[in-house]
Amino acid sequence: MFELIFHDCHLPSALHNTNQYFRVVPESFDPVVIKEISGLGHEIGYHYEDLSMAARSMGVRNRDARSSPLPGDLLEKGIAQFESNLEKLRELAPVKTICMHGSQLSKWDNRRLWEKYDYRDFGIAGEPYFDVDYSRVLYITDTGRSWNKRDASICDKVNSGFSMAGDVTLIWKKPQ
């Protein structure tokens, strides 16, 4: 995945300006790539999943994910991880926006951190699930390793004024 994103980021920045969201997990956190993409003029955002990671580390079961309210100690651990991970990413590049990561294998909705906390208190300007008017934006998700699947995770769906017939398949070909 990084190779495709990384390749596309080398287009002249006058042609585009993108936000690249990074998770802070070993399999996808690459400081060299993050610094280089930021150096090309692209914004780096945090693709957070701290509530689900806190639940996993505390042994909280998936079936408790929909409980209301969430346990205070879970929220406290989740926000502490969020702050620590955000700082880790900010050591590499400025971070002004965040976007929740929704794993299809997890029932946790990481946006629930903001039921108690305010992401703006961490110097964050926006979170697309809360701050974008999707009635004016075509949203295409890449969840489930395909584009705009109808059976995508509930966390990867928005109410949009736009629609696309059927699932969409985009084919990326890496230039030689």
C-alpha atoms as an extended CHARMM CRD file, in Angstrom:
* protein
*
       176  EXT
         1         1  MET       CA              0.0000000000        0.0000000000        0.0000000000  PROA      1               0.0000000000
         2         2  PHE       CA              2.6970000000        2.4880000000        0.8800000000  PROA      2               0.0000000000
         3         3  GLU       CA              4.3960000000        1.9780000000       -2.4500000000  PROA      3               0.0000000000
         4         4  LEU       CA              1.3010000000        3.1180000000       -4.3560000000  PROA      4               0.0000000000
         5         5  ILE       CA              0.6100000000        6.0530000000       -2.0670000000  PROA      5               0.0000000000
         6         6  PHE       CA              4.2610000000        7.0000000000       -1.9920000000  PROA      6               0.0000000000
         7         7  HSD       CA              4.5350000000        6.8960000000       -5.7770000000  PROA      7               0.0000000000
         8         8  ASP       CA              1.4390000000        9.0510000000       -6.2520000000  PROA      8               0.0000000000
         9         9  CYS       CA              2.7690000000       11.6380000000       -3.7910000000  PROA      9               0.0000000000
        10        10  HSD       CA              5.6680000000       12.4540000000       -6.0920000000  PROA      10              0.0000000000
        11        11  LEU       CA              3.3710000000       14.2760000000       -8.5110000000  PROA      11              0.0000000000
        12        12  PRO       CA              4.1440000000       18.0150000000       -8.4760000000  PROA      12              0.0000000000
        13        13  SER       CA              2.3710000000       19.4920000000       -5.4600000000  PROA      13              0.0000000000
        14        14  ALA       CA              0.9700000000       22.2520000000       -7.6760000000  PROA      14              0.0000000000
        15        15  LEU       CA             -1.1980000000       19.5560000000       -9.2710000000  PROA      15              0.0000000000
        16        16  HSD       CA             -2.6370000000       18.3140000000       -6.0180000000  PROA      16              0.0000000000
        17        17  ASN       CA             -2.4750000000       18.5470000000       -2.2800000000  PROA      17              0.0000000000
        18        18  THR       CA             -3.4980000000       15.4950000000       -0.3430000000  PROA      18              0.0000000000
        19        19  ASN       CA             -4.0360000000       14.3710000000        3.2010000000  PROA      19              0.0000000000
        20        20  GLN       CA             -2.3230000000       11.0910000000        3.9850000000  PROA      20              0.0000000000
        21        21  TYR       CA             -3.6100000000        9.4370000000        7.1630000000  PROA      21              0.0000000000
        22        22  PHE       CA             -1.3000000000        7.1360000000        9.0840000000  PROA      22              0.0000000000
        23        23  ARG       CA             -2.0490000000        4.5380000000       11.7160000000  PROA      23              0.0000000000
        24        24  VAL       CA              0.3920000000        4.2040000000       14.6100000000  PROA      24              0.0000000000
        25        25  VAL       CA              0.7680000000        0.4260000000       14.5030000000  PROA      25              0.0000000000
        26        26  PRO       CA              3.9690000000       -1.4750000000       13.6680000000  PROA      26              0.0000000000
        27        27  GLU       CA              2.7270000000       -2.8630000000       10.3600000000  PROA      27              0.0000000000
        28        28  SER       CA              2.0700000000        0.5820000000        8.8560000000  PROA      28              0.0000000000
        29        29  PHE       CA              3.9730000000        3.2240000000       10.8330000000  PROA      29              0.0000000000
        30        30  ASP       CA              7.0610000000        4.1550000000        8.7920000000  PROA      30              0.0000000000
        31        31  PRO       CA              8.8010000000        7.3730000000        9.9330000000  PROA      31              0.0000000000
        32        32  VAL       CA             10.8670000000        7.6710000000        6.7270000000  PROA      32              0.0000000000
        33        33  VAL       CA              7.7680000000        7.5220000000        4.5120000000  PROA      33              0.0000000000
        34        34  ILE       CA              5.8320000000        9.9280000000        6.7390000000  PROA      34              0.0000000000
        35        35  LYS       CA              8.6450000000       12.5080000000        6.7140000000  PROA      35              0.0000000000
        36        36  GLU       CA              9.1250000000       12.2640000000        2.9620000000  PROA      36              0.0000000000
        37        37  ILE       CA              5.4090000000       12.6270000000        2.1830000000  PROA      37              0.0000000000
        38        38  SER       CA              5.2120000000       15.6130000000        4.5330000000  PROA      38              0.0000000000
        39        39  GLY       CA              8.3140000000       17.0700000000        2.8920000000  PROA      39              0.0000000000
        40        40  LEU       CA              6.5510000000       16.9360000000       -0.4610000000  PROA      40              0.0000000000
        41        41  GLY       CA              3.9430000000       19.3580000000        0.8950000000  PROA      41              0.0000000000
        42        42  HSD       CA              1.2000000000       16.8970000000        1.7680000000  PROA      42              0.0000000000
        43        43  GLU       CA             -0.6710000000       17.0080000000        5.0560000000  PROA      43              0.0000000000
        44        44  ILE       CA             -0.1540000000       14.1530000000        7.4740000000  PROA      44              0.0000000000
        45        45  GLY       CA             -3.1690000000       13.1010000000        9.5170000000  PROA      45              0.0000000000
        46        46  TYR       CA             -3.6220000000       10.5960000000       12.3160000000  PROA      46              0.0000000000
        47        47  HSD       CA             -5.7760000000        7.5590000000       11.4550000000  PROA      47              0.0000000000
        48        48  TYR       CA             -6.6480000000        6.7990000000       15.0700000000  PROA      48              0.0000000000
        49        49  GLU       CA             -7.9390000000        3.5820000000       16.6080000000  PROA      49              0.0000000000
        50        50  ASP       CA             -7.0960000000        4.2050000000       20.2470000000  PROA      50              0.0000000000
        51        51  LEU       CA            -10.4100000000        3.1750000000       21.7860000000  PROA      51              0.0000000000
        52        52  SER       CA            -10.3470000000       -0.2610000000       20.1550000000  PROA      52              0.0000000000
        53        53  MET       CA             -6.6460000000       -0.6970000000       21.0220000000  PROA      53              0.0000000000
        54        54  ALA       CA             -7.3420000000        0.2740000000       24.6480000000  PROA      54              0.0000000000
        55        55  ALA       CA            -10.2550000000       -2.1740000000       24.8140000000  PROA      55              0.0000000000
        56        56  ARG       CA             -8.0860000000       -4.9570000000       23.4290000000  PROA      56              0.0000000000
        57        57  SER       CA             -5.2510000000       -4.2590000000       25.8890000000  PROA      57              0.0000000000
        58        58  MET       CA             -7.7160000000       -4.1440000000       28.8200000000  PROA      58              0.0000000000
        59        59  GLY       CA             -9.4860000000       -7.3350000000       27.7520000000  PROA      59              0.0000000000
        60        60  VAL       CA            -12.8190000000       -5.5480000000       27.2160000000  PROA      60              0.0000000000
        61        61  ARG       CA            -15.0300000000       -7.7250000000       25.0220000000  PROA      61              0.0000000000
        62        62  ASN       CA            -16.3630000000       -6.6630000000       21.6210000000  PROA      62              0.0000000000
        63        63  ARG       CA            -19.9240000000       -7.1930000000       22.8460000000  PROA      63              0.0000000000
        64        64  ASP       CA            -19.4180000000       -4.2620000000       25.2460000000  PROA      64              0.0000000000
        65        65  ALA       CA            -18.6300000000       -1.9180000000       22.3500000000  PROA      65              0.0000000000
        66        66  ARG       CA            -22.2040000000       -0.6740000000       22.0230000000  PROA      66              0.0000000000
        67        67  SER       CA            -22.7620000000       -0.1100000000       25.7530000000  PROA      67              0.0000000000
        68        68  SER       CA            -23.6850000000        3.3430000000       26.8370000000  PROA      68              0.0000000000
        69        69  PRO       CA            -21.9800000000        4.9610000000       28.4970000000  PROA      69              0.0000000000
        70        70  LEU       CA            -18.5900000000        3.3690000000       27.9650000000  PROA      70              0.0000000000
        71        71  PRO       CA            -16.5710000000        2.5610000000       31.0830000000  PROA      71              0.0000000000
        72        72  GLY       CA            -14.6300000000        5.6260000000       32.2760000000  PROA      72              0.0000000000
        73        73  ASP       CA            -11.3630000000        3.7280000000       32.6520000000  PROA      73              0.0000000000
        74        74  LEU       CA            -11.6100000000        2.5830000000       29.0280000000  PROA      74              0.0000000000
        75        75  LEU       CA            -12.1380000000        6.1490000000       27.8300000000  PROA      75              0.0000000000
        76        76  GLU       CA             -9.2570000000        7.3700000000       30.0040000000  PROA      76              0.0000000000
        77        77  LYS       CA             -6.8850000000        4.7460000000       28.6210000000  PROA      77              0.0000000000
        78        78  GLY       CA             -8.0970000000        5.4300000000       25.0730000000  PROA      78              0.0000000000
        79        79  ILE       CA             -7.5480000000        9.1890000000       25.3080000000  PROA      79              0.0000000000
        80        80  ALA       CA             -4.1280000000        8.7110000000       26.9230000000  PROA      80              0.0000000000
        81        81  GLN       CA             -3.1320000000        6.4610000000       24.0100000000  PROA      81              0.0000000000
        82        82  PHE       CA             -4.5730000000        8.9710000000       21.5490000000  PROA      82              0.0000000000
        83        83  GLU       CA             -2.5040000000       11.8000000000       23.0350000000  PROA      83              0.0000000000
        84        84  SER       CA              0.6770000000        9.6890000000       23.1110000000  PROA      84              0.0000000000
        85        85  ASN       CA              0.2350000000        8.4270000000       19.5450000000  PROA      85              0.0000000000
        86        86  LEU       CA             -0.6250000000       11.8920000000       18.2320000000  PROA      86              0.0000000000
        87        87  GLU       CA              2.5840000000       13.2240000000       19.7920000000  PROA      87              0.0000000000
        88        88  LYS       CA              4.5700000000       10.3490000000       18.2400000000  PROA      88              0.0000000000
        89        89  LEU       CA              3.2500000000       11.3180000000       14.7960000000  PROA      89              0.0000000000
        90        90  ARG       CA              3.7670000000       15.0430000000       15.4310000000  PROA      90              0.0000000000
        91        91  GLU       CA              7.4520000000       14.3590000000       16.0960000000  PROA      91              0.0000000000
        92        92  LEU       CA              7.6410000000       13.5380000000       12.3700000000  PROA      92              0.0000000000
        93        93  ALA       CA              5.2630000000       16.0900000000       10.8270000000  PROA      93              0.0000000000
        94        94  PRO       CA              2.6010000000       18.6400000000       11.7250000000  PROA      94              0.0000000000
        95        95  VAL       CA             -0.7780000000       16.9700000000       12.2920000000  PROA      95              0.0000000000
        96        96  LYS       CA             -3.9280000000       19.1070000000       12.0730000000  PROA      96              0.0000000000
        97        97  THR       CA             -6.5810000000       16.5200000000       11.2150000000  PROA      97              0.0000000000
        98        98  ILE       CA             -7.5610000000       13.0670000000       12.3920000000  PROA      98              0.0000000000
        99        99  CYS       CA             -9.7810000000       10.3670000000       10.9350000000  PROA      99              0.0000000000
       100       100  MET       CA            -11.1530000000        7.3520000000       12.7720000000  PROA      100             0.0000000000
       101       101  HSD       CA             -9.9230000000        3.9470000000       11.6470000000  PROA      101             0.0000000000
       102       102  GLY       CA            -12.6870000000        1.3780000000       11.5750000000  PROA      102             0.0000000000
       103       103  SER       CA            -11.5590000000       -2.2130000000       11.5300000000  PROA      103             0.0000000000
       104       104  GLN       CA            -14.0450000000       -4.6400000000       10.0250000000  PROA      104             0.0000000000
       105       105  LEU       CA            -13.0050000000       -7.1850000000       12.6460000000  PROA      105             0.0000000000
       106       106  SER       CA            -13.7770000000       -4.8970000000       15.5660000000  PROA      106             0.0000000000
       107       107  LYS       CA            -17.1370000000       -3.7180000000       16.8810000000  PROA      107             0.0000000000
       108       108  TRP       CA            -15.5370000000       -0.6490000000       18.4670000000  PROA      108             0.0000000000
       109       109  ASP       CA            -16.3850000000        2.7700000000       17.0520000000  PROA      109             0.0000000000
       110       110  ASN       CA            -13.2950000000        4.8310000000       17.8110000000  PROA      110             0.0000000000
       111       111  ARG       CA            -15.2860000000        8.0570000000       17.4140000000  PROA      111             0.0000000000
       112       112  ARG       CA            -16.8360000000        7.3290000000       20.8050000000  PROA      112             0.0000000000
       113       113  LEU       CA            -13.7620000000        8.9060000000       22.4240000000  PROA      113             0.0000000000
       114       114  TRP       CA            -15.3270000000       12.2410000000       21.4930000000  PROA      114             0.0000000000
       115       115  GLU       CA            -18.4460000000       11.5610000000       23.5680000000  PROA      115             0.0000000000
       116       116  LYS       CA            -16.3670000000       12.6390000000       26.5650000000  PROA      116             0.0000000000
       117       117  TYR       CA            -13.4040000000       14.5040000000       25.0550000000  PROA      117             0.0000000000
       118       118  ASP       CA            -12.9980000000       17.1940000000       22.3770000000  PROA      118             0.0000000000
       119       119  TYR       CA            -10.3580000000       16.5910000000       19.7130000000  PROA      119             0.0000000000
       120       120  ARG       CA             -9.9590000000       20.3560000000       19.2860000000  PROA      120             0.0000000000
       121       121  ASP       CA             -8.3820000000       20.4100000000       22.7690000000  PROA      121             0.0000000000
       122       122  PHE       CA             -5.4610000000       18.5310000000       21.1690000000  PROA      122             0.0000000000
       123       123  GLY       CA             -4.9040000000       21.1610000000       18.4620000000  PROA      123             0.0000000000
       124       124  ILE       CA             -6.9190000000       19.2250000000       15.8820000000  PROA      124             0.0000000000
       125       125  ALA       CA             -8.7740000000       21.3130000000       13.3010000000  PROA      125             0.0000000000
       126       126  GLY       CA            -11.0980000000       18.5810000000       12.0900000000  PROA      126             0.0000000000
       127       127  GLU       CA            -12.2910000000       14.9950000000       11.9230000000  PROA      127             0.0000000000
       128       128  PRO       CA            -14.0630000000       14.1630000000        8.6400000000  PROA      128             0.0000000000
       129       129  TYR       CA            -16.8030000000       12.0690000000       10.2660000000  PROA      129             0.0000000000
       130       130  PHE       CA            -17.8650000000       15.1490000000       12.2590000000  PROA      130             0.0000000000
       131       131  ASP       CA            -16.7060000000       18.1230000000       10.2130000000  PROA      131             0.0000000000
       132       132  VAL       CA            -17.5370000000       17.3410000000        6.5720000000  PROA      132             0.0000000000
       133       133  ASP       CA            -20.9190000000       18.0250000000        5.0020000000  PROA      133             0.0000000000
       134       134  TYR       CA            -21.3030000000       14.7920000000        3.0500000000  PROA      134             0.0000000000
       135       135  SER       CA            -24.4040000000       16.0720000000        1.2920000000  PROA      135             0.0000000000
       136       136  ARG       CA            -21.8970000000       18.0890000000       -0.7660000000  PROA      136             0.0000000000
       137       137  VAL       CA            -19.1350000000       15.4840000000       -1.0700000000  PROA      137             0.0000000000
       138       138  LEU       CA            -18.8430000000       12.1680000000       -2.9070000000  PROA      138             0.0000000000
       139       139  TYR       CA            -17.2940000000        9.7860000000       -0.3960000000  PROA      139             0.0000000000
       140       140  ILE       CA            -15.5880000000        6.6470000000       -1.6460000000  PROA      140             0.0000000000
       141       141  THR       CA            -14.2370000000        4.2470000000        0.9540000000  PROA      141             0.0000000000
       142       142  ASP       CA            -11.4930000000        1.6870000000        0.4490000000  PROA      142             0.0000000000
       143       143  THR       CA            -12.6660000000       -0.4760000000        3.3160000000  PROA      143             0.0000000000
       144       144  GLY       CA            -12.5580000000       -4.2380000000        2.8940000000  PROA      144             0.0000000000
       145       145  ARG       CA             -9.7620000000       -3.9280000000        0.3430000000  PROA      145             0.0000000000
       146       146  SER       CA            -12.0860000000       -2.7090000000       -2.3950000000  PROA      146             0.0000000000
       147       147  TRP       CA            -13.7270000000        0.5740000000       -3.3100000000  PROA      147             0.0000000000
       148       148  ASN       CA            -17.1730000000        1.5500000000       -2.0380000000  PROA      148             0.0000000000
       149       149  LYS       CA            -18.4450000000       -1.9010000000       -1.0920000000  PROA      149             0.0000000000
       150       150  ARG       CA            -22.1380000000       -1.8960000000       -0.2250000000  PROA      150             0.0000000000
       151       151  ASP       CA            -21.4860000000       -4.1570000000        2.7640000000  PROA      151             0.0000000000
       152       152  ALA       CA            -18.7150000000       -1.9510000000        4.1510000000  PROA      152             0.0000000000
       153       153  SER       CA            -18.2940000000       -1.5480000000        7.8740000000  PROA      153             0.0000000000
       154       154  ILE       CA            -20.9060000000        0.7850000000        9.3500000000  PROA      154             0.0000000000
       155       155  CYS       CA            -18.0390000000        3.0580000000       10.4220000000  PROA      155             0.0000000000
       156       156  ASP       CA            -17.0840000000        3.4800000000        6.7630000000  PROA      156             0.0000000000
       157       157  LYS       CA            -20.4510000000        4.7080000000        5.5490000000  PROA      157             0.0000000000
       158       158  VAL       CA            -21.7690000000        8.2490000000        5.4400000000  PROA      158             0.0000000000
       159       159  ASN       CA            -25.0520000000        9.8340000000        4.4290000000  PROA      159             0.0000000000
       160       160  SER       CA            -24.1760000000       11.3950000000        1.1020000000  PROA      160             0.0000000000
       161       161  GLY       CA            -26.1930000000       13.2940000000       -1.4570000000  PROA      161             0.0000000000
       162       162  PHE       CA            -24.3470000000       11.3240000000       -4.1060000000  PROA      162             0.0000000000
       163       163  SER       CA            -24.6240000000        7.6890000000       -5.0400000000  PROA      163             0.0000000000
       164       164  MET       CA            -22.8720000000        5.2020000000       -7.2440000000  PROA      164             0.0000000000
       165       165  ALA       CA            -24.5680000000        2.2070000000       -8.8000000000  PROA      165             0.0000000000
       166       166  GLY       CA            -23.0910000000       -1.0340000000       -7.4560000000  PROA      166             0.0000000000
       167       167  ASP       CA            -19.6700000000       -1.6620000000       -6.0590000000  PROA      167             0.0000000000
       168       168  VAL       CA            -16.8500000000        0.2650000000       -7.6680000000  PROA      168             0.0000000000
       169       169  THR       CA            -13.6420000000       -1.3630000000       -8.7590000000  PROA      169             0.0000000000
       170       170  LEU       CA            -10.6430000000        0.8780000000       -9.3410000000  PROA      170             0.0000000000
       171       171  ILE       CA             -7.5500000000       -0.6350000000      -10.8710000000  PROA      171             0.0000000000
       172       172  TRP       CA             -4.2530000000        0.9530000000       -9.9500000000  PROA      172             0.0000000000
       173       173  LYS       CA             -1.3280000000        0.2390000000      -12.2160000000  PROA      173             0.0000000000
       174       174  LYS       CA              2.0790000000        1.1710000000      -10.9840000000  PROA      174             0.0000000000
       175       175  PRO       CA              4.0880000000        2.8960000000      -13.7520000000  PROA      175             0.0000000000
       176       176  GLN       CA              7.2110000000        1.0220000000      -14.8180000000  PROA      176             0.0000000000
